[in-house]
Amino acid sequence: MNSSEHLCEAQEALLQIFSGIDAQVKQNLQRVLNAFRHNHVGAHHFAGVSGYGHDDLGRETLDRVFAEVVGAEAAAVRVQFVSGTHAIACALFGVLRPGDEMLAVVGAPYDTLEEVIGLRGQGQGSLLEFGIRYQQLDLTLEGTINWQALSHAVKEKTRLLLIQRSCGYSWRPSLSIAEIEKIIHLVKQQNPNTICFVDNCYGEFIETQEPTHVGADLVAGSLIKNPGGTIVTAGGYVAGRADLVEAAACRLTAPGIGSYGGATFDQNRLLFQGLFLAPQMVGEAMKGTHLTGYVFDKLGYPVNPAPFAKRRDVIQAIKLGSAQKLIAFCRAIQQNSPIGSYLDPIPDEMPGYESKVVMAGGTFIEGSTSEFSADGPLREPYVVYCQGGTHWTHVAIALEAVIEAVGEAQKT
């Protein structure tokens, strides 16, 4: 069977799943539209202010809209956040104080958080260097949450619980909203004062609820991922309890300024429009992950999640087993990208990552994983992580080339 036939078979097998995704997109879009309507969003909100950014009506309205969409008391949606990691770091440094303890409940955090916490590097002002203790619940041998350990892991001194929704560079399943709700329930039973914080990157609009709908005290993420709808040029967000959002904003700006400053550099229209587009873009990305998972499962590769499994983020992991296949996979994605198709991805050092990483990212926004991209660390077992896709048909076109490229790499 050639690559085109593999894709045709996958499309037919996944028709019912695609239809279900479309129905979910409609629910999420309705929630966004309701928030726009309730807050009387108009063209006048697209205007920006300069300097300190005081009294930016568009920014203040967007914060309210975003908070309503995710079921939170408050939100701070800011282009000043450099990345999702930056938004998460502001949340952690905003909430935690010397002597506090942070507990991670889904094993090791994503690579870029290791230096924020202090697990790698020194002299940069990590949480550990500020006297904040770090504890971690490792996953079970099956790669799932250790529910038994979690049921008695939270102590009086546990100030914050870190819940990483997405799998990151691991093989564990990403978390569903139901699992996040269960974690929060278990934690609050042990210590109702423990702040449940969710790294929400890659997970927005995957389901019809967000972690803040089911009890999360604070969430953070990137605007060049799901909620930016592929058109937001930079930024991130924090959302949740109003006091915690303000504490995070004080780390982004300064105490006393918090969420009341920060010019939006005439980006308000894109921020509103990206949020409007986000449910549809995430839906297309989910279709792309199903397609990718189905094809490579049929080719005999371990995939996570499984082809017909319910999606929990926009990431599809494939265990390729060799560096040559990983590089060939990313090269084929790059060659079938709209931007930089002539470039040749090579493994290299990346700020914040422990291993060399090979990345295919021919996207209109640098680092946008709402657009179709693929990457993976150059370490055993050589897993590639595919993300995003503005429309599943682009994913299908790229996959034809990927199947051929990986097949050729297998021969060498």
C-alpha positions as CSV (number, residue, x, y, z in Angstrom):
1,M,0.0,0.0,0.0
2,N,1.5,3.4,-1.0
3,S,1.3,6.6,1.0
4,S,-1.8,7.9,-0.8
5,E,-3.7,4.7,-0.2
6,H,-2.8,4.8,3.5
7,L,-4.2,8.3,3.8
8,C,-7.5,7.4,1.9
9,E,-8.0,4.4,4.3
10,A,-7.4,6.7,7.3
11,Q,-9.8,9.3,6.1
12,E,-12.6,6.8,5.6
13,A,-12.0,5.2,9.0
14,L,-12.1,8.5,10.9
15,L,-15.2,10.1,9.3
16,Q,-17.3,9.5,12.4
17,I,-14.6,10.9,14.7
18,F,-14.2,14.0,12.5
19,S,-18.0,14.6,12.8
20,G,-17.8,14.4,16.5
21,I,-15.0,16.9,16.6
22,D,-17.0,19.3,14.5
23,A,-19.9,19.1,17.0
24,Q,-17.5,19.9,19.8
25,V,-16.1,22.9,17.9
26,K,-19.6,24.2,17.6
27,Q,-20.0,24.1,21.4
28,N,-16.7,25.8,22.1
29,L,-17.4,28.5,19.5
30,Q,-20.8,29.1,21.0
31,R,-19.1,29.7,24.4
32,V,-16.7,32.2,22.8
33,L,-19.5,34.0,21.0
34,N,-21.5,34.3,24.2
35,A,-18.5,35.9,26.0
36,F,-18.0,38.4,23.1
37,R,-21.7,39.2,23.2
38,H,-21.9,39.6,27.0
39,N,-19.0,42.0,27.0
40,H,-20.2,44.0,24.0
41,V,-17.0,43.6,22.0
42,G,-16.9,46.1,19.2
43,A,-14.4,47.6,16.7
44,H,-13.5,50.3,19.2
45,H,-11.8,47.6,21.4
46,F,-9.2,47.1,18.7
47,A,-7.5,50.4,19.4
48,G,-4.4,50.3,21.5
49,V,-2.7,52.8,23.8
50,S,1.0,53.6,24.1
51,G,3.5,54.0,26.9
52,Y,2.5,52.5,30.2
53,G,-0.7,51.0,28.7
54,H,-3.0,52.5,31.3
55,D,-6.7,52.4,30.6
56,D,-6.5,50.1,27.6
57,L,-10.2,49.4,27.1
58,G,-9.5,46.6,24.6
59,R,-7.1,44.8,26.9
60,E,-9.4,45.1,29.9
61,T,-12.3,43.8,27.9
62,L,-10.3,40.9,26.4
63,D,-9.3,39.9,30.0
64,R,-13.0,39.7,30.9
65,V,-13.9,37.8,27.7
66,F,-11.1,35.3,28.2
67,A,-12.0,34.8,31.8
68,E,-15.6,34.1,30.9
69,V,-14.6,31.6,28.1
70,V,-12.4,29.6,30.5
71,G,-14.7,29.8,33.5
72,A,-12.4,32.0,35.7
73,E,-12.9,35.0,38.0
74,A,-10.2,36.9,36.1
75,A,-7.6,36.7,33.4
76,A,-4.5,38.6,32.2
77,V,-3.9,38.1,28.5
78,R,-0.7,39.8,27.6
79,V,1.7,40.1,24.6
80,Q,4.5,40.7,27.2
81,F,4.5,37.0,28.1
82,V,7.4,35.6,26.0
83,S,6.0,32.1,26.0
84,G,3.9,29.6,27.9
85,T,6.9,28.9,30.1
86,H,7.2,32.6,30.9
87,A,3.5,32.7,31.9
88,I,3.9,29.6,34.0
89,A,7.0,31.0,35.7
90,C,5.2,34.3,36.5
91,A,2.4,32.3,38.0
92,L,4.7,30.2,40.2
93,F,6.9,33.1,41.3
94,G,3.8,35.2,41.9
95,V,2.1,32.6,44.2
96,L,5.1,30.9,46.0
97,R,7.2,32.3,48.8
98,P,10.4,31.2,50.5
99,G,9.6,28.1,52.6
100,D,6.6,27.0,50.5
101,E,6.5,23.6,48.9
102,M,5.4,22.9,45.4
103,L,4.2,19.4,44.5
104,A,4.2,18.1,40.9
105,V,1.8,15.2,40.5
106,V,2.3,13.9,37.0
107,G,6.0,13.0,37.1
108,A,8.8,15.1,35.7
109,P,7.8,18.5,34.3
110,Y,8.4,19.7,30.7
111,D,12.0,20.3,29.9
112,T,11.7,24.1,29.9
113,L,10.4,24.2,33.5
114,E,13.4,22.3,34.9
115,E,15.5,25.5,35.1
116,V,12.6,27.5,36.4
117,I,12.2,25.0,39.3
118,G,16.0,24.6,39.7
119,L,16.3,20.9,38.6
120,R,18.9,22.0,36.1
121,G,21.2,25.0,36.0
122,Q,22.2,27.4,38.8
123,G,22.7,31.0,39.5
124,Q,19.6,32.1,37.5
125,G,17.2,32.7,40.4
126,S,15.2,29.5,40.2
127,L,12.5,28.6,42.7
128,L,14.9,26.3,44.6
129,E,17.4,29.2,44.9
130,F,14.6,31.3,46.5
131,G,14.0,28.6,49.1
132,I,10.9,27.0,47.6
133,R,10.9,23.2,48.1
134,Y,10.0,20.9,45.2
135,Q,8.4,17.5,45.5
136,Q,7.4,15.2,42.7
137,L,5.1,12.2,42.5
138,D,6.5,9.9,39.9
139,L,4.2,8.0,37.6
140,T,3.3,4.4,37.9
141,L,5.1,1.7,35.9
142,E,2.2,2.0,33.4
143,G,2.9,5.7,33.0
144,T,-0.2,6.9,34.8
145,I,-0.9,9.0,37.8
146,N,-0.2,7.3,41.1
147,W,-3.6,7.9,42.6
148,Q,-2.8,6.0,45.8
149,A,0.2,8.1,46.5
150,L,-1.6,11.3,45.6
151,S,-4.4,10.5,48.1
152,H,-2.0,11.2,51.0
153,A,0.8,13.3,49.4
154,V,-0.6,16.8,50.2
155,K,0.6,18.2,53.5
156,E,-0.2,21.4,55.4
157,K,3.0,23.0,53.9
158,T,2.0,22.1,50.3
159,R,1.3,25.6,49.0
160,L,0.9,24.7,45.3
161,L,0.1,21.7,43.2
162,L,1.6,21.6,39.7
163,I,-0.6,19.8,37.2
164,Q,0.9,19.6,33.7
165,R,-2.0,18.8,31.4
166,S,0.0,17.8,28.3
167,C,2.4,14.9,28.1
168,G,5.4,17.2,27.1
169,Y,8.4,15.2,26.0
170,S,7.2,12.0,27.6
171,W,5.1,9.0,26.7
172,R,2.5,9.3,29.4
173,P,-1.1,10.1,28.4
174,S,-2.1,13.7,28.6
175,L,-4.7,14.5,31.2
176,S,-8.4,14.8,30.5
177,I,-10.6,17.4,32.3
178,A,-12.2,14.6,34.3
179,E,-8.8,13.5,35.6
180,I,-7.8,17.1,36.4
181,E,-11.1,17.4,38.4
182,K,-10.3,14.2,40.2
183,I,-6.8,15.4,41.1
184,I,-8.2,18.7,42.4
185,H,-10.9,16.9,44.5
186,L,-8.3,14.6,46.1
187,V,-6.0,17.6,46.9
188,K,-8.7,19.8,48.4
189,Q,-9.9,17.0,50.6
190,Q,-6.4,16.9,52.1
191,N,-5.7,20.6,52.2
192,P,-8.3,23.1,51.0
193,N,-5.7,25.9,51.0
194,T,-3.4,24.2,48.5
195,I,-3.5,26.1,45.2
196,C,-4.2,23.8,42.2
197,F,-2.3,25.2,39.3
198,V,-2.6,23.8,35.8
199,D,0.0,24.2,33.0
200,N,-2.7,24.3,30.3
201,C,-0.4,24.5,27.2
202,Y,-1.7,22.5,24.2
203,G,-5.0,21.7,26.0
204,E,-7.3,24.7,25.4
205,F,-10.5,23.9,23.6
206,I,-9.7,20.2,23.4
207,E,-12.8,19.6,25.4
208,T,-15.9,21.7,26.2
209,Q,-14.5,22.7,29.6
210,E,-11.2,24.1,30.9
211,P,-9.5,23.2,34.2
212,T,-10.9,26.4,35.8
213,H,-14.4,25.1,35.1
214,V,-13.7,22.1,37.4
215,G,-12.0,23.8,40.3
216,A,-8.5,24.8,39.2
217,D,-7.4,27.9,41.1
218,L,-5.0,29.1,38.4
219,V,-4.1,28.1,34.8
220,A,-1.5,29.5,32.4
221,G,-0.6,29.0,28.8
222,S,0.7,30.4,25.5
223,L,-1.1,32.5,22.9
224,I,0.9,31.1,20.0
225,K,-0.6,27.7,20.8
226,N,-4.3,26.9,21.0
227,P,-6.0,30.1,22.2
228,G,-4.2,32.3,19.6
229,G,-6.0,30.7,16.7
230,T,-2.8,30.7,14.6
231,I,-2.8,34.5,14.1
232,V,-1.7,35.9,17.5
233,T,1.9,37.0,17.1
234,A,3.1,36.6,20.7
235,G,2.0,36.3,24.3
236,G,0.5,34.2,26.9
237,Y,-2.2,34.3,29.6
238,V,-3.0,33.5,33.3
239,A,-6.5,32.9,34.4
240,G,-8.2,31.8,37.6
241,R,-8.9,33.3,41.0
242,A,-8.6,37.1,40.8
243,D,-6.0,37.4,43.6
244,L,-3.8,34.8,42.1
245,V,-4.0,36.3,38.6
246,E,-3.0,39.6,40.0
247,A,-0.1,38.0,41.9
248,A,1.2,36.5,38.6
249,A,0.7,39.8,36.8
250,C,2.8,41.5,39.5
251,R,5.7,39.2,38.5
252,L,5.2,40.1,34.9
253,T,5.3,43.8,35.5
254,A,6.0,44.9,39.1
255,P,4.2,45.0,42.5
256,G,1.8,48.0,42.5
257,I,1.4,47.8,38.7
258,G,0.3,44.2,38.2
259,S,-2.4,43.8,35.5
260,Y,-3.0,47.6,35.1
261,G,0.0,48.2,32.8
262,G,1.4,47.0,29.6
263,A,0.7,48.4,26.2
264,T,-0.8,46.0,23.6
265,F,1.1,47.5,20.7
266,D,-2.0,47.5,18.4
267,Q,-2.4,43.8,18.8
268,N,-5.9,43.8,20.3
269,R,-7.7,42.9,17.0
270,L,-5.5,39.9,16.5
271,L,-6.0,38.8,20.1
272,F,-9.7,39.0,19.9
273,Q,-9.8,37.4,16.4
274,G,-7.4,34.6,17.4
275,L,-9.7,33.7,20.3
276,F,-12.6,33.6,18.0
277,L,-10.8,31.3,15.6
278,A,-9.3,29.1,18.3
279,P,-12.0,26.5,18.6
280,Q,-12.0,25.8,14.8
281,M,-8.2,25.7,14.6
282,V,-8.0,23.3,17.5
283,G,-10.6,21.1,15.9
284,E,-8.6,20.8,12.7
285,A,-5.5,20.1,14.7
286,M,-7.3,17.3,16.5
287,K,-8.3,15.8,13.2
288,G,-4.7,15.9,12.1
289,T,-3.5,14.0,15.2
290,H,-6.1,11.3,14.6
291,L,-4.9,11.0,11.0
292,T,-1.3,10.9,11.9
293,G,-1.9,8.4,14.7
294,Y,-4.0,6.1,12.5
295,V,-1.5,6.0,9.6
296,F,1.6,5.3,11.8
297,D,-0.2,2.8,13.9
298,K,-1.0,0.9,10.7
299,L,2.7,1.1,9.7
300,G,3.6,-0.7,12.9
301,Y,4.9,2.2,15.1
302,P,3.8,2.7,18.7
303,V,1.7,5.9,18.8
304,N,0.3,7.9,21.7
305,P,-2.6,8.6,21.9
306,A,-4.0,5.6,20.0
307,P,-5.8,6.3,16.7
308,F,-9.3,6.3,18.0
309,A,-8.7,7.5,21.5
310,K,-10.3,10.7,22.7
311,R,-7.8,13.6,22.3
312,R,-6.6,15.5,25.4
313,D,-4.3,17.9,23.6
314,V,-3.1,18.7,20.1
315,I,0.0,16.5,20.3
316,Q,0.5,13.1,18.6
317,A,3.6,11.2,19.6
318,I,5.2,8.5,17.5
319,K,8.0,6.3,18.7
320,L,10.2,6.1,15.6
321,G,13.2,4.2,17.3
322,S,16.1,5.9,15.5
323,A,17.6,9.3,15.0
324,Q,17.6,8.9,11.2
325,K,13.9,8.4,11.2
326,L,13.2,11.3,13.5
327,I,15.3,13.6,11.3
328,A,13.7,12.3,8.1
329,F,10.2,12.8,9.6
330,C,10.9,16.4,10.5
331,R,12.6,17.1,7.2
332,A,9.5,15.9,5.3
333,I,7.2,18.1,7.5
334,Q,9.5,21.1,6.8
335,Q,9.5,20.5,3.1
336,N,5.7,20.5,3.1
337,S,5.3,23.7,5.2
338,P,4.2,27.0,3.7
339,I,7.2,28.9,5.2
340,G,10.8,27.8,4.9
341,S,10.1,24.7,2.9
342,Y,13.7,24.9,1.5
343,L,15.3,24.7,5.0
344,D,16.8,21.4,6.3
345,P,16.1,20.8,10.0
346,I,19.1,19.6,11.9
347,P,19.4,18.7,15.6
348,D,20.7,21.6,17.7
349,E,20.8,23.0,21.2
350,M,17.6,24.9,22.3
351,P,17.4,27.3,25.2
352,G,15.6,25.5,28.1
353,Y,16.0,22.0,26.7
354,E,18.3,19.3,28.1
355,S,18.9,17.4,24.9
356,K,19.5,18.5,21.3
357,V,16.2,19.0,19.5
358,V,15.2,18.7,15.9
359,M,12.3,20.9,14.9
360,A,10.2,21.3,11.8
361,G,8.3,24.6,12.1
362,G,7.5,26.2,8.7
363,T,4.9,28.3,10.4
364,F,3.8,31.9,9.9
365,I,4.3,32.6,13.6
366,E,7.6,31.4,14.9
367,G,7.1,28.6,17.5
368,S,3.3,28.4,16.8
369,T,2.2,24.8,17.5
370,S,-1.3,25.6,16.4
371,E,0.1,25.5,12.9
372,F,1.5,22.2,11.8
373,S,4.8,21.4,13.2
374,A,6.9,18.5,14.5
375,D,9.8,18.1,16.8
376,G,11.6,15.7,19.2
377,P,14.6,15.5,21.4
378,L,17.5,13.5,20.1
379,R,17.5,10.8,22.7
380,E,16.1,7.3,23.1
381,P,13.5,6.1,22.1
382,Y,13.5,8.9,19.4
383,V,9.9,10.0,19.7
384,V,8.6,12.7,17.4
385,Y,5.8,15.0,18.6
386,C,3.5,16.3,15.9
387,Q,1.3,19.4,16.8
388,G,-1.3,21.6,15.4
389,G,-2.5,22.1,11.8
390,T,-4.8,24.8,10.5
391,H,-6.6,22.3,8.4
392,W,-6.4,18.5,8.4
393,T,-6.0,18.4,4.6
394,H,-2.5,20.1,5.0
395,V,-1.6,17.4,7.5
396,A,-2.7,14.7,5.0
397,I,-0.5,16.2,2.2
398,A,2.5,16.4,4.5
399,L,1.9,12.8,5.8
400,E,2.3,11.4,2.3
401,A,5.8,12.8,2.1
402,V,6.5,11.7,5.7
403,I,5.6,8.1,5.1
404,E,7.9,7.9,2.1
405,A,10.8,9.7,4.0
406,V,10.6,7.5,7.0
407,G,10.4,4.4,4.8
408,E,13.6,5.5,3.0
409,A,15.3,6.2,6.4
410,Q,14.5,2.7,7.5
411,K,16.4,1.2,4.6
412,T,19.6,3.0,5.5
